[in-house]
């Protein structure tokens, strides 16, 4: 091997090493996605209320699609189970809520919808802040949890890519740009 080919191999291996370090999972990446900040099940007079705070950050691709009029659907999933050693766990609550985030270019407003209720915002940051604060009334009835008992709760928020228009669903399969989700956040509830 000549000196020039050795130098070339070393520079290629150096570039490859830099590329690996740059793309490594431990390297700081864009903070796109959904993170659970806190979640709690709080006793109210007539039942239990779910309170959760998320940090929702859209990818550049999702932000661009939203600004071009593509609505984004987010699904909140919550479950509450009573563990049993002698049989299968008993599911006490299984709640699924769907949020719709859209942009109206005519009014230049973002809209977050939950069922038939809608709220308008002037910026995507305000809309995402509203979407990230979850307050769900009566996820379980007042007598569903026994004092001194131990229950397991789980919660997550994710972008429902199956609700995207067909052309975008093809792009969404296996793409990090189109799929953002929080991990399941699990905690123990002891009334």
C-alpha positions in Angstrom: 0.0 0.0 0.0 1.3 3.4 -0.8 1.4 6.4 1.6 -1.4 8.2 -0.3 -3.8 5.3 -0.1 -3.0 4.8 3.6 -3.8 8.5 4.2 -7.0 8.2 2.3 -8.1 5.1 4.3 -7.3 6.9 7.6 -9.3 10.0 6.6 -12.3 7.8 5.4 -12.2 5.9 8.7 -12.0 9.2 10.6 -15.0 10.5 8.7 -16.9 7.3 9.4 -16.1 7.5 13.1 -17.4 11.1 13.2 -20.5 10.1 11.3 -21.2 7.3 13.8 -20.7 9.7 16.8 -22.9 12.2 15.2 -25.7 9.7 14.6 -25.3 7.8 17.8 -28.4 7.5 20.0 -26.6 8.9 23.0 -25.8 12.1 21.1 -28.0 15.0 21.7 -30.8 15.0 19.1 -33.7 17.3 18.4 -36.2 17.2 21.3 -39.1 16.3 19.0 -41.7 14.0 20.6 -43.8 13.7 23.6 -42.6 13.4 27.2 -44.7 12.9 30.4 -43.8 15.5 32.9 -46.2 14.3 35.7 -49.4 12.3 36.1 -51.7 11.8 39.0 -55.1 10.3 39.9 -56.8 12.7 42.3 -59.9 11.9 44.4 -62.8 14.3 43.8 -66.2 14.3 45.5 -67.9 12.3 42.8 -65.0 10.2 41.5 -61.4 10.3 40.5 -59.9 12.9 38.2 -56.9 12.3 35.9 -54.3 15.2 35.8 -51.3 14.9 33.6 -48.8 17.3 32.0 -46.9 16.4 28.9 -44.2 18.2 26.9 -45.2 18.0 23.2 -42.8 19.0 20.5 -43.7 18.6 16.9 -41.1 17.5 14.3 -40.3 19.8 11.5 -42.3 17.6 9.1 -45.4 17.6 11.3 -45.2 21.3 11.8 -45.0 21.9 8.1 -47.9 19.5 7.4 -50.0 21.2 10.1 -49.3 24.6 8.6 -50.4 23.3 5.2 -53.8 22.3 6.6 -53.2 18.6 7.6 -55.0 18.0 10.9 -53.1 16.0 13.5 -54.9 13.6 15.8 -53.5 12.8 19.2 -54.7 9.9 21.3 -54.6 9.8 25.1 -54.7 6.4 26.6 -55.2 5.7 30.3 -55.8 2.5 32.2 -56.2 1.7 35.9 -56.0 -1.9 37.1 -56.2 -3.7 40.4 -53.5 -6.4 40.5 -54.7 -9.8 41.7 -52.4 -12.7 42.6 -55.1 -15.4 42.2 -56.6 -14.3 38.8 -56.1 -11.9 36.0 -55.8 -8.2 36.9 -59.1 -6.4 37.2 -59.4 -3.4 34.8 -61.2 -0.5 36.7 -60.8 2.2 34.1 -59.8 2.2 30.4 -60.1 5.7 28.9 -59.2 6.8 25.4 -59.6 10.4 24.3 -58.9 11.8 20.9 -57.6 15.4 20.3 -57.6 17.1 17.0 -55.0 19.8 16.2 -55.6 21.8 13.1 -54.6 25.1 11.4 -57.0 27.4 9.5 -55.0 29.5 7.0 -57.9 31.9 6.5 -58.2 32.9 10.1 -54.6 32.1 10.9 -55.6 30.3 14.0 -54.7 26.9 15.5 -57.6 24.8 16.8 -57.6 22.0 19.4 -60.7 19.9 19.5 -61.9 17.2 22.0 -65.1 15.6 21.0 -67.5 18.5 20.1 -65.5 21.1 22.1 -63.0 23.3 20.3 -60.7 26.1 21.4 -58.8 28.5 19.1 -55.2 29.8 19.5 -53.1 32.3 17.8 -49.9 30.3 17.8 -48.9 26.6 17.7 -47.0 27.0 21.0 -50.3 28.0 22.7 -52.2 25.1 21.1 -49.5 22.6 22.2 -49.5 24.0 25.7 -53.2 23.5 26.0 -53.0 20.0 24.5 -50.2 19.1 26.9 -52.3 19.8 30.1 -54.8 17.0 30.5 -57.6 17.2 33.0 -60.1 14.3 32.6 -63.2 14.2 34.9 -64.3 10.9 36.4 -62.0 8.3 35.0 -63.2 6.1 37.9 -66.2 6.3 40.2 -65.9 7.3 43.8 -66.3 3.8 45.2 -64.1 2.0 42.6 -60.9 2.3 44.7 -60.7 0.9 48.2 -58.9 2.7 51.0 -55.5 1.0 51.7 -55.6 -0.8 48.3 -52.8 -0.6 45.7 -53.6 0.0 42.1 -51.5 0.5 38.9 -52.1 3.3 36.5 -50.7 3.8 33.1 -50.9 6.7 30.7 -49.5 7.7 27.3 -50.1 10.3 24.6 -49.3 9.6 20.9 -49.9 10.9 17.5 -52.4 8.7 15.7 -50.8 8.3 12.3 -53.7 6.1 11.2 -55.9 9.3 11.1 -53.5 11.1 8.6 -54.7 11.4 5.0 -53.9 8.3 3.0 -51.0 10.0 1.1 -49.3 10.8 4.4 -49.9 7.4 6.0 -47.7 5.8 3.4 -44.9 8.2 4.4 -45.6 7.7 8.1 -44.9 4.0 8.1 -41.6 3.5 10.0 -40.7 7.2 9.9 -39.6 9.1 13.0 -40.8 12.3 11.4 -44.4 11.2 11.4 -44.6 9.1 14.6 -44.3 10.8 17.9 -45.4 9.2 21.2 -44.7 9.2 24.9 -43.6 6.0 26.5 -46.1 4.4 28.9 -45.9 6.3 32.2 -46.8 3.9 35.0 -47.3 4.7 38.7 -48.9 3.2 41.8 -52.1 4.7 43.2 -52.9 4.2 46.8 -56.1 5.9 48.0 
